[in-house]
Amino acid sequence: MAQQIECAAAPVLWSDGFETTTSSNATTLVRAKNVRRRFLRIYDDAIPNELCAALADDAVKRGRPWGCYVPLADLDKEDAEEEGPVDDATRQQWARRVVRSVLERSKEDISLDA
């Protein structure tokens, strides 16, 4: 006889208020039922709005989300502000800026020295 198993997570509609030019749909998060409270922390305004807009616009233009691996050793790299077409180097700069912004906003909770 099959046993009914309770789902360990529940979908939750969520919006941080940021809307792209192409969509204002709420994001769906999955809230796990058996996770400690400090597992996920939401920081308001962790990433500058202009960077969020650039990331969203690039993802829409490419038709897929993007992500970049950011070694901690690369966080100190100087990022040049350049106008022009978006390329992989630009996306790497954005990724470093995202990580720096989140670390700055969460510095009381996250330590890289541990």
Contacts in CASP RR format, 6 or more apart in sequence:
PFRMAT RR
TARGET T0000
AUTHOR 0000-0000-0000
METHOD contacts of the structure
MODEL  1
MAQQIECAAAPVLWSDGFETTTSSNATTLVRAKNVRRRFLRIYDDAIPNE
LCAALADDAVKRGRPWGCYVPLADLDKEDAEEEGPVDDATRQQWARRVVR
SVLERSKEDISLDA
8 32 0 8 1.000
8 33 0 8 1.000
8 34 0 8 1.000
9 30 0 8 1.000
9 31 0 8 1.000
9 32 0 8 1.000
9 33 0 8 1.000
10 30 0 8 1.000
10 31 0 8 1.000
10 33 0 8 1.000
11 28 0 8 1.000
11 29 0 8 1.000
11 30 0 8 1.000
11 31 0 8 1.000
12 28 0 8 1.000
12 29 0 8 1.000
12 30 0 8 1.000
12 31 0 8 1.000
13 26 0 8 1.000
13 27 0 8 1.000
13 28 0 8 1.000
14 26 0 8 1.000
14 27 0 8 1.000
14 28 0 8 1.000
14 29 0 8 1.000
15 26 0 8 1.000
15 27 0 8 1.000
16 27 0 8 1.000
16 42 0 8 1.000
16 44 0 8 1.000
18 49 0 8 1.000
18 52 0 8 1.000
18 56 0 8 1.000
20 53 0 8 1.000
20 56 0 8 1.000
20 57 0 8 1.000
20 60 0 8 1.000
21 57 0 8 1.000
21 60 0 8 1.000
22 60 0 8 1.000
32 39 0 8 1.000
41 106 0 8 1.000
41 109 0 8 1.000
43 102 0 8 1.000
43 105 0 8 1.000
43 106 0 8 1.000
45 105 0 8 1.000
46 101 0 8 1.000
46 102 0 8 1.000
46 105 0 8 1.000
46 106 0 8 1.000
47 98 0 8 1.000
47 101 0 8 1.000
47 102 0 8 1.000
48 97 0 8 1.000
48 101 0 8 1.000
51 94 0 8 1.000
51 97 0 8 1.000
51 98 0 8 1.000
51 101 0 8 1.000
54 86 0 8 1.000
54 94 0 8 1.000
55 66 0 8 1.000
55 94 0 8 1.000
55 98 0 8 1.000
58 66 0 8 1.000
58 86 0 8 1.000
58 91 0 8 1.000
58 94 0 8 1.000
59 65 0 8 1.000
59 66 0 8 1.000
61 86 0 8 1.000
66 91 0 8 1.000
67 91 0 8 1.000
67 95 0 8 1.000
68 91 0 8 1.000
68 92 0 8 1.000
68 94 0 8 1.000
68 95 0 8 1.000
69 95 0 8 1.000
70 92 0 8 1.000
70 95 0 8 1.000
70 96 0 8 1.000
70 98 0 8 1.000
70 99 0 8 1.000
72 112 0 8 1.000
74 96 0 8 1.000
75 96 0 8 1.000
75 99 0 8 1.000
75 100 0 8 1.000
75 103 0 8 1.000
77 96 0 8 1.000
79 93 0 8 1.000
79 96 0 8 1.000
79 97 0 8 1.000
80 93 0 8 1.000
82 90 0 8 1.000
103 110 0 8 1.000
103 112 0 8 1.000
END
